[in-house]
């Protein structure tokens, strides 16, 4: 087994252990307000990190291309409380339009 597959297997087992811990822990531990607040913030932080990496990197390097303005348009649409489908269409149209104009 290669080291990569060993890492994949280890990560899978860690995820399984974390999921199992959620079912085994007493419910009153998880019902505490601080735990619920931290869980909500971790979810937001992980999603934000994923969006930032997918938007501003390509091939391991930081790039500025049509994805960045599209993300800005999506953020403005979300602030204005646009429906999710509209947000996605606006961001896609922005990226497509900028690429049509020659932006990478």
N, C-alpha and C positions, 0 to 999 in steps of 0.2 A: 504494500500500500504506500502510495506517495505521501509526502508531508501535507500536500494540499488536501487530499481526501481525508487524511487524519484530522486536519483542522475542520473540515466540513462535518465530519462525524462528531467531533467534540462539540462544535457549535450546535448541532442538532440535539445532542444529549443535554446540553445546557438549557436550550429552549424548552425541551420536554420537562426538565427538572423545575424550571421556573413556572411552567403551566401547572404542573403537579402541585407545587407549593401553594399556588392560588386556591386549589381545591382542598388542600389538607389543613391550611391555617384556619384557626378559629375565626368565625365570621365577625365577631366583635372587634378583632384586631384590624380588619380591613374596613370596618364601618367608621373608624375614627376620622374626623374632618381633615386632619393633617395628612393622613395617608391618601384620602380621596383627592385632596388638592395637589399633592405631589404627583400622583398618577396622572391627573389631567395635565399638569405642566410638562411632564416627561413626554406625553404624547404630542403636545404642541411643539416641543423642542425637537423631537425626532423628525416630525414632518417638516418643520422649517429647515432643518439641516439637509434633509433629502432634496427639498425644492432648491435650496441654495446650490448644492453640489451639482444637481442635474441642469440647472440653468446657467451656471457660470464656469463650468469646466468641460473640456473635451480632450480626451486622450491624456489625461493627467496634467493638463495645463489650463490656467485660467484664460478664458476667452470672453470677449464681448461681441456678441452677434445678435441676431434678431430675437433670440429667446429672452434677452434681458428687457427690452422695451415691451415685449408681449407680457412678461410677468408684471411689469408696471401697470399696463392697461388692465390686466386681470385684477390687480390689487385695488385700483380705483373703482372698478366695477363692483367688487365685493364691498368696498366701503359704502358705495351707493345702494347697496342691498339688491343688486341685480340677481335674477335666478341663476343657478349654477350653470345651466345649459348656455345661457347668454354669456356668462363669464368665459366659458370655454370657447365659444364661437368668436367672441371679440379677441381673445388672445391668439387664437389660431389665425384669424383674419389679419391681425397686426403682424404676426411673424411672416405670414405668406406675402403680405404687401411689401414689407421691408425686404424680403428676399427677392421679390420681383423687381424692386428698385436697385438691387445689386448688393445689399448688405449680406454678408455671409451668415 
